[in-house]
């Protein structure tokens, strides 16, 4: 008997069905036999539309942000590539969820929401000797848009914009843009998936960055414009990505430098068996800082390693990566040398590693655990050698209530100054409740303790938040 020839596995694009006044079932055509698979013109037209949309993206975001400039913060190239894949998966799930979008305007589908939050912080300036408390009001609006260009390719817009208003410290009032705000286009052509994106965010909570201490004036506008590609060859999956990242220190940010970076990433994975993949990954970045507070203006970072990802069981998923990374400032002759060695202050080379585990223990509990070592970028330029561990658990104990617990630990060393070593840990607790089908609320508590090898850079902070979210 002749063996059946195994057909190559194709990329699995979502099938888009927008709401219509008359519900007519649409047959799902296999992608390998779809007319869009054979006809190149829709794909080319979609690509032209995507390029035009990305050219107009800065103007669209400027209008949304009331004229603020576009910029972003340098980030690791491999993490940027993984973020692109996670964002695409989130868009795919949203597009295939019945009733997710609640408004149909022409060829587009929209989803609108609003939020209102109250946050009490007993140490808004993250100060060791003179902590000051305050209450902040944080209204926010959220919008998502889906515009199918063909039955497989679509433009997506996600926007989350809000404002923080403090009662006793008005100098800390500022607009914020939630992470995940982006304009993106997904293009599927045969075995290829392309994503073009423009992502923007404005961070505004100083306690979210473990390197910050002694100030509550923390605000950076971050912008990443780039593209990623995936080539599915059945047993082998190839990925590549590029991002141009800008970051801009907003007014009153305490001397933070501006900067930009060019980030590159590539990986190749081989399917050992269904649900298990082994591969290699490469990453690189060219960084440029500007401002009086920087100790150098240019730096580069390169990394190479391997990864293994597997579905151990129906309820356990693991991913591990390990490799070697090199971070070095340019023009080393102008930088000081570490005492007792020939190494330039700020230079770093060593092992990076990360392990992520997601486990659904039972119907009542699921958790994620991650830990490792990475090179992160500090608030005032330079880099931080960071060891970290994070645990997040979801407890489904009561009907219509969701209980979440978190714990994080960071141990870091400043590479640009070579003087500070710090530790920080923080447990957190969140209780969410579905009030109606459209309204939900949550009550949260977060504690942080930071210790430092330098005097005056330690602090404790207690943050209590109450948030309401409404979906139109």
SVG drawing of the C-alpha trace seen along z (x, -y; Angstrom):
<svg xmlns="http://www.w3.org/2000/svg" viewBox="-31 -71 75 73">
<polyline fill="none" stroke="black" stroke-width="0.4" points="0.0,0.0 1.5,-3.4 2.2,-5.7 0.2,-8.9 2.4,-11.9 2.4,-14.5 1.2,-17.9 3.1,-21.0 1.5,-22.8 0.2,-26.3 0.1,-29.4 -3.4,-29.5 -4.8,-33.0 -8.1,-34.0 -11.3,-34.1 -12.9,-37.5 -16.7,-37.8 -18.1,-41.2 -21.6,-41.6 -24.3,-42.3 -28.0,-43.1 -28.8,-39.7 -26.9,-36.8 -25.8,-34.6 -23.5,-31.6 -20.2,-31.9 -18.4,-28.7 -14.8,-28.4 -12.6,-27.7 -9.2,-25.9 -6.4,-28.4 -4.6,-26.2 -7.6,-26.3 -8.7,-29.8 -8.8,-32.2 -6.9,-34.7 -4.1,-32.0 -3.8,-31.9 -4.5,-35.5 -1.6,-37.9 -3.5,-41.2 -5.5,-41.3 -2.3,-40.7 -0.4,-43.4 -3.3,-45.8 -3.4,-45.0 0.4,-45.5 0.1,-48.9 -2.7,-49.8 -0.6,-48.7 2.3,-50.8 0.1,-53.8 -1.5,-53.2 1.9,-53.0 3.0,-56.2 -0.1,-57.9 0.3,-56.2 2.3,-59.0 -0.3,-61.6 -3.1,-59.4 -1.4,-58.9 -0.5,-62.6 -4.2,-63.5 -5.1,-61.0 -2.5,-62.2 -3.4,-65.9 -0.3,-66.8 2.4,-65.0 5.5,-63.8 6.2,-60.2 9.0,-58.4 9.9,-55.2 12.3,-53.4 15.0,-51.0 14.1,-47.4 15.6,-44.0 15.2,-42.7 14.2,-39.2 11.6,-40.4 10.2,-42.7 9.9,-39.8 8.0,-37.7 5.7,-40.7 4.8,-40.8 3.8,-37.2 1.8,-37.5 0.0,-40.6 -0.9,-38.7 -2.3,-35.8 -4.4,-38.3 -5.8,-39.8 -6.6,-36.4 -8.6,-35.4 -10.5,-38.7 -11.3,-38.4 -12.7,-34.9 -14.7,-35.6 -18.4,-36.1 -19.7,-39.4 -16.3,-40.8 -16.8,-43.9 -20.0,-45.8 -20.3,-48.4 -20.2,-48.0 -19.2,-51.1 -18.7,-50.6 -16.1,-47.9 -14.8,-48.2 -15.8,-46.7 -15.3,-48.6 -15.2,-47.9 -15.4,-50.7 -14.8,-50.8 -14.1,-53.2 -12.5,-52.9 -12.2,-54.9 -9.7,-54.3 -8.7,-55.6 -5.1,-54.9 -3.7,-55.7 0.1,-55.6 1.8,-56.3 5.1,-57.1 4.6,-58.8 8.2,-60.1 9.7,-56.7 11.7,-58.5 13.5,-56.9 13.5,-59.8 10.5,-61.9 7.7,-59.7 4.6,-61.6 1.2,-60.1 -1.4,-61.1 -4.6,-60.0 -4.8,-59.9 -7.9,-59.8 -7.3,-57.9 -10.1,-58.0 -9.3,-56.0 -10.9,-55.3 -10.2,-52.2 -10.9,-51.5 -10.3,-48.6 -10.9,-48.5 -10.8,-45.7 -10.7,-46.4 -10.6,-43.3 -8.9,-43.9 -9.5,-40.3 -11.0,-37.3 -7.5,-36.6 -5.7,-40.0 -6.7,-42.9 -5.7,-46.2 -6.0,-46.5 -6.1,-49.6 -5.9,-49.4 -5.9,-52.6 -5.9,-53.0 -5.6,-56.6 -6.0,-58.1 -5.1,-60.9 -3.7,-60.8 -4.8,-63.7 -3.3,-63.9 -5.0,-65.7 -1.9,-67.0 0.8,-66.8 -0.5,-68.5 3.0,-68.5 2.6,-64.8 -0.5,-65.1 -0.1,-63.8 -1.6,-61.9 -0.7,-58.2 -1.1,-55.8 -1.5,-52.1 0.9,-49.4 -0.7,-47.6 -1.7,-50.7 -0.8,-50.1 -1.7,-50.2 -0.9,-46.9 -1.5,-45.0 -1.4,-41.2 -0.7,-39.8 -0.9,-36.1 0.6,-34.8 0.9,-31.0 3.3,-29.8 4.3,-33.4 2.9,-35.7 3.9,-39.4 3.1,-41.9 3.7,-45.7 3.1,-47.7 3.5,-51.1 3.3,-50.8 3.1,-53.7 2.9,-54.1 3.5,-56.7 4.5,-55.3 3.7,-57.2 4.0,-55.1 7.5,-55.4 7.2,-52.2 6.9,-50.1 10.6,-50.6 12.9,-49.0 15.8,-51.3 13.8,-54.5 14.1,-56.0 13.8,-59.4 11.3,-60.8 7.7,-60.5 8.1,-62.5 8.4,-59.6 7.0,-59.9 8.4,-58.7 6.8,-58.5 7.8,-55.3 7.3,-54.4 8.3,-51.3 7.8,-51.2 8.7,-47.9 7.9,-44.6 8.2,-40.9 7.9,-37.8 7.3,-34.1 7.9,-31.4 6.2,-28.1 8.0,-25.1 6.1,-22.4 8.9,-21.0 10.9,-24.3 9.6,-27.7 11.7,-30.8 11.1,-34.2 12.7,-37.6 12.0,-41.1 13.1,-44.7 12.0,-47.7 13.1,-51.3 12.5,-52.5 12.4,-56.1 12.0,-57.3 11.3,-60.8 11.5,-62.2 8.4,-64.3 8.5,-67.6 9.4,-67.4 11.0,-63.9 14.0,-64.7 16.8,-64.8 16.0,-61.5 17.8,-61.2 16.2,-60.9 17.3,-58.2 16.7,-55.7 17.6,-52.2 17.7,-49.9 16.7,-46.4 17.1,-43.1 16.0,-39.6 15.9,-36.2 15.1,-32.6 14.8,-29.2 12.9,-26.4 12.5,-22.7 9.5,-20.7 10.8,-17.6 7.3,-16.4 3.8,-18.0 4.0,-20.7 7.8,-20.6 10.2,-23.0 13.9,-23.4 15.8,-26.3 18.3,-29.1 17.8,-32.8 19.8,-35.9 19.3,-39.5 21.1,-42.8 20.6,-46.5 22.3,-49.8 21.5,-52.4 21.9,-56.1 21.4,-58.4 21.1,-62.2 21.0,-64.5 23.3,-66.0 22.6,-63.2 24.2,-60.4 27.7,-59.0 28.0,-58.0 26.0,-58.6 26.2,-55.2 26.2,-51.6 25.5,-48.2 24.1,-44.9 24.3,-41.5 23.1,-38.1 23.0,-34.5 21.4,-31.5 19.0,-28.6 15.5,-27.9 13.2,-25.0 9.5,-25.2 7.2,-22.3 3.6,-21.4 4.4,-18.9 0.8,-18.1 -2.7,-19.5 -2.2,-21.8 1.5,-22.6 3.5,-24.7 7.2,-25.5 9.7,-27.7 13.3,-28.0 16.1,-30.0 19.8,-30.5 22.6,-32.2 25.4,-34.7 25.1,-38.5 27.5,-41.4 26.7,-45.0 29.3,-47.7 29.3,-51.5 31.0,-53.1 34.0,-55.3 35.4,-53.4 38.4,-55.7 36.2,-58.4 34.8,-56.2 36.3,-55.3 37.8,-51.9 36.5,-49.6 39.1,-49.7 41.3,-46.7 40.6,-45.5 40.9,-46.6 37.2,-46.5 35.6,-49.7 32.8,-50.9 29.5,-49.9 30.9,-47.0 29.2,-43.6 29.3,-40.1 27.8,-37.0 25.1,-34.4 21.4,-35.3 18.7,-32.8 14.9,-32.7 12.4,-30.0 8.6,-30.4 6.1,-27.9 2.3,-28.1 0.3,-25.6 -3.4,-25.0 -3.5,-23.0 -7.2,-22.5 -10.5,-24.3 -9.8,-26.6 -6.2,-27.5 -3.8,-28.4 -0.4,-30.2 2.6,-31.4 6.1,-31.3 9.1,-33.0 12.7,-33.7 16.1,-34.4 18.8,-36.9 18.7,-39.7 20.1,-43.0 17.6,-45.9 17.9,-49.5 17.9,-52.0 15.9,-55.2 18.9,-57.5 20.6,-55.6 23.1,-52.7 22.1,-49.2 21.2,-47.0 22.3,-43.4 19.0,-42.0 18.1,-38.7 14.4,-38.3 11.6,-35.9 7.9,-36.5 4.9,-34.4 1.2,-35.2 -1.7,-33.0 -5.4,-33.1 -7.9,-31.7 -11.4,-30.9 -12.9,-30.2 -16.1,-32.3 -18.7,-32.7 -18.3,-36.1 -15.2,-36.9 -11.6,-36.6 -8.8,-36.5 -5.2,-37.2 -2.0,-37.0 1.5,-38.1 5.0,-38.1 8.1,-39.6 11.8,-39.8 14.6,-41.7 18.3,-41.9 20.1,-44.4 23.5,-46.0 24.0,-49.3 26.5,-48.8 26.9,-52.4 28.0,-53.7 29.2,-50.5 28.3,-51.8 24.8,-50.6 23.5,-47.1 19.8,-46.8 17.2,-44.3 13.5,-44.8 10.5,-42.5 6.8,-43.0 3.7,-40.9 0.4,-41.9 -3.3,-41.0 -6.3,-41.8 -10.0,-40.9 -12.2,-41.4 -15.9,-41.2 -18.3,-41.1 -21.0,-43.5 -23.1,-43.3 -22.5,-41.9 -20.8,-45.2 -19.5,-46.6 -16.7,-45.1 -14.6,-46.3 -11.4,-45.4 -9.7,-46.2 -6.0,-45.8 -3.1,-46.1 0.7,-46.2 3.6,-46.4 7.2,-47.2 10.5,-47.1 13.7,-48.3 17.2,-47.9 20.3,-49.5 24.1,-49.5 23.9,-53.3 22.5,-55.4 19.3,-57.2 18.1,-55.0 15.9,-52.6 12.2,-52.8 8.9,-51.1 5.6,-51.8 2.0,-50.7 -0.4,-51.1 -4.1,-50.6 -6.3,-50.8 -9.9,-50.7 -10.9,-50.3 -14.1,-50.1 -14.3,-49.1 -17.3,-49.4 -17.7,-47.9 -20.2,-49.7"/>
</svg>
